[in-house]
Amino acid sequence: ERLIEHKRDIELAALFGEKYKSTNGSGDPIRYTQGAVGYIRDNGYQFDFDITSKTMDGFIDDLGEFMHPEKGDVSSTVYMCPTNVFSYLSKIGATGFGHQSLAGSEMATFQSMSVKSIAGLNFTQIATPHGTMNLVKNVQLDGSNVKILGINLKHVKYRPLAGNGMSRDTSVYVGVQSLENTGTDKRVDLIQTEAGLDWGMPEAHAVWL
């Protein structure tokens, strides 16, 4: 259970972490890595997405600006969205994406193709005039101002801190405190990770806010 919580914390940091160094008055500084939202907001493409009025015409214009062949394989881009946006894109009723777009013949240009599972995660593939979107619901984005986060997985790497023959990737240290070694009648284990994201080609990523 604690490892699951730890991995969730890593994901939250990978999404929302802000680059920061804290000296805290003494000792070695503590460094915080920048997450996807901050990096893409500052360096990648940024678009608006009003959940009450965004239409297929407007969204396809955004994709036309973002999905350029010279950036490489756009099929490697994963588009993550919170629950409310995922529902909005799927609706055709009065409060949905389809209804906002029914004025013309746009429906034929934006179609859900299939649902695929990769490593246990369901992706909805959506065909657009500019390429296929791999859309996934990410509940970690619920409650944030992010509507869609487009990350090209070929241009971002997970990098654990490493040096002097040591890796700070996720490790579990059992019995950091115990009755035997501290005299305290309890056991405390330590789960530790020091890692960050190595970003490249900022124009290959986009965020809709």
C-alpha positions as CSV (number, residue, x, y, z in Angstrom):
1,E,0.0,0.0,0.0
2,R,2.8,2.4,0.8
3,L,4.6,1.6,-2.5
4,I,1.4,2.5,-4.3
5,E,1.2,5.8,-2.5
6,H,4.8,6.4,-3.2
7,K,4.4,5.8,-7.0
8,R,1.3,8.1,-6.9
9,D,3.5,10.8,-5.3
10,I,6.1,10.3,-8.1
11,E,3.4,10.8,-10.7
12,L,2.1,13.9,-9.1
13,A,5.6,15.4,-9.0
14,A,6.1,14.3,-12.6
15,L,2.9,16.2,-13.6
16,F,2.9,19.3,-11.3
17,G,6.4,19.7,-9.9
18,E,8.0,23.1,-10.1
19,K,11.7,23.6,-10.4
20,Y,13.0,24.9,-7.1
21,K,16.1,24.8,-4.8
22,S,15.7,25.1,-1.1
23,T,18.8,25.8,1.0
24,N,16.8,25.8,4.2
25,G,19.6,27.7,6.0
26,S,22.0,24.7,6.5
27,G,23.2,21.5,4.9
28,D,23.1,20.5,1.2
29,P,20.3,22.2,-0.8
30,I,17.1,20.3,-1.6
31,R,16.3,20.4,-5.3
32,Y,12.9,19.9,-6.8
33,T,12.4,18.8,-10.4
34,Q,10.1,20.5,-12.9
35,G,7.0,18.5,-14.0
36,A,5.2,18.1,-17.3
37,V,2.7,20.9,-16.8
38,G,5.2,23.6,-15.9
39,Y,7.7,22.6,-18.6
40,I,5.2,22.5,-21.4
41,R,3.5,25.6,-20.2
42,D,6.8,27.5,-20.3
43,N,8.4,25.9,-23.4
44,G,5.8,24.0,-25.5
45,Y,2.5,24.7,-27.2
46,Q,-0.3,26.2,-25.1
47,F,-3.9,26.4,-26.2
48,D,-7.2,27.4,-24.6
49,F,-9.9,24.8,-23.9
50,D,-13.2,26.2,-22.7
51,I,-15.2,23.1,-21.6
52,T,-18.5,24.9,-22.3
53,S,-17.7,26.1,-25.8
54,K,-14.8,24.3,-27.4
55,T,-15.8,22.9,-30.8
56,M,-14.2,20.4,-33.2
57,D,-13.4,23.3,-35.6
58,G,-11.4,25.1,-32.9
59,F,-9.8,21.9,-31.6
60,I,-8.8,20.8,-35.1
61,D,-7.2,24.2,-35.7
62,D,-5.1,23.6,-32.5
63,L,-4.1,20.1,-33.7
64,G,-3.2,21.6,-37.2
65,E,-0.8,24.0,-35.5
66,F,0.6,21.3,-33.2
67,M,0.8,18.1,-35.3
68,H,3.5,18.9,-37.8
69,P,5.4,16.0,-39.6
70,E,8.7,17.7,-39.1
71,K,8.4,17.1,-35.3
72,G,8.6,13.3,-35.9
73,D,6.2,10.5,-35.0
74,V,3.1,12.2,-33.7
75,S,1.7,8.8,-33.0
76,S,4.0,8.7,-30.0
77,T,2.1,11.5,-28.3
78,V,-0.2,10.6,-25.4
79,Y,-3.0,13.0,-24.6
80,M,-4.1,12.9,-21.0
81,C,-7.2,14.6,-19.7
82,P,-9.2,14.8,-16.4
83,T,-12.5,13.0,-16.0
84,N,-14.7,15.9,-16.8
85,V,-12.9,16.7,-20.1
86,F,-12.9,13.0,-21.1
87,S,-16.7,12.9,-20.5
88,Y,-17.1,16.2,-22.4
89,L,-15.3,14.9,-25.5
90,S,-17.5,11.8,-25.4
91,K,-20.9,13.5,-25.1
92,I,-23.1,14.4,-28.0
93,G,-25.9,15.9,-25.8
94,A,-26.6,19.5,-24.9
95,T,-23.6,19.8,-22.6
96,G,-21.2,17.9,-24.7
97,F,-18.5,18.4,-27.4
98,G,-20.7,16.9,-30.1
99,H,-23.6,19.2,-29.6
100,Q,-21.3,22.3,-29.7
101,S,-20.1,21.1,-33.1
102,L,-23.3,20.0,-34.9
103,A,-23.7,23.2,-36.8
104,G,-21.9,21.8,-39.8
105,S,-20.5,18.5,-41.1
106,E,-17.6,18.4,-38.6
107,M,-18.6,15.1,-37.0
108,A,-17.1,13.2,-39.9
109,T,-13.7,14.7,-39.3
110,F,-13.3,13.7,-35.7
111,Q,-14.1,10.1,-34.9
112,S,-13.4,7.7,-32.1
113,M,-11.8,4.7,-33.7
114,S,-11.1,2.1,-31.0
115,V,-10.0,1.5,-27.4
116,K,-6.7,-0.2,-26.9
117,S,-5.0,-1.4,-23.7
118,I,-1.3,-0.8,-23.3
119,A,0.3,-2.0,-20.0
120,G,-3.1,-2.3,-18.5
121,L,-4.0,1.3,-19.4
122,N,-7.0,2.0,-21.8
123,F,-6.3,4.4,-24.7
124,T,-9.1,5.8,-26.8
125,Q,-7.9,6.4,-30.3
126,I,-9.4,9.3,-32.1
127,A,-9.0,9.9,-35.9
128,T,-8.5,13.6,-36.8
129,P,-7.5,15.2,-40.2
130,H,-4.0,15.8,-38.8
131,G,-3.3,12.4,-37.2
132,T,-4.5,9.9,-34.6
133,M,-4.9,11.0,-31.0
134,N,-4.2,8.5,-28.2
135,L,-6.5,9.8,-25.5
136,V,-6.4,8.6,-21.9
137,K,-8.3,9.6,-18.8
138,N,-5.9,10.6,-16.0
139,V,-7.6,11.1,-12.6
140,Q,-4.5,12.8,-11.3
141,L,-5.5,15.8,-13.4
142,D,-8.9,16.0,-11.8
143,G,-9.4,19.3,-10.0
144,S,-6.5,21.0,-11.9
145,N,-6.7,23.7,-14.5
146,V,-5.3,21.3,-17.1
147,K,-7.8,20.2,-19.8
148,I,-5.5,18.2,-22.0
149,L,-1.8,17.4,-21.7
150,G,-0.1,16.2,-24.9
151,I,3.3,14.5,-24.2
152,N,5.4,12.9,-26.9
153,L,6.9,10.0,-25.2
154,K,9.9,9.9,-27.6
155,H,11.1,13.2,-26.2
156,V,10.9,12.7,-22.4
157,K,12.7,10.2,-20.2
158,Y,12.5,9.2,-16.6
159,R,15.9,9.8,-15.0
160,P,16.7,8.6,-11.5
161,L,19.6,10.4,-9.9
162,A,22.8,8.4,-10.4
163,G,26.5,8.9,-9.6
164,N,29.5,7.3,-8.1
165,G,28.2,3.9,-8.9
166,M,24.9,4.5,-7.0
167,S,21.4,4.9,-8.3
168,R,18.7,6.7,-6.4
169,D,15.8,5.0,-8.2
170,T,13.1,3.6,-6.0
171,S,14.5,1.6,-3.1
172,V,13.0,0.1,0.0
173,Y,15.0,0.1,3.2
174,V,13.5,-2.3,5.7
175,G,13.8,-1.6,9.5
176,V,15.4,1.9,9.4
177,Q,14.1,2.1,12.9
178,S,13.3,-0.9,15.0
179,L,13.5,-2.1,18.6
180,E,16.7,-3.9,17.9
181,N,18.7,-1.0,16.4
182,T,17.1,2.1,18.0
183,G,15.5,0.8,21.2
184,T,12.2,2.2,20.0
185,D,9.3,-0.3,20.1
186,K,8.2,0.1,16.5
187,R,9.4,-0.5,13.0
188,V,9.9,2.2,10.4
189,D,10.8,1.3,6.8
190,L,12.0,3.9,4.2
191,I,10.9,4.1,0.6
192,Q,13.0,6.5,-1.3
193,T,13.2,7.9,-4.9
194,E,15.3,10.7,-6.3
195,A,14.4,11.2,-9.9
196,G,13.3,13.7,-12.5
197,L,12.2,14.0,-16.1
198,D,14.7,14.7,-18.9
199,W,12.8,16.8,-21.5
200,G,13.7,17.3,-25.1
201,M,12.2,19.0,-28.2
202,P,9.7,21.3,-26.4
203,E,7.7,21.9,-29.6
204,A,6.7,18.2,-29.5
205,H,4.5,18.7,-26.4
206,A,1.3,20.8,-25.8
207,V,-1.1,21.7,-23.0
208,W,-4.7,22.9,-23.2
209,L,-5.7,25.1,-20.3
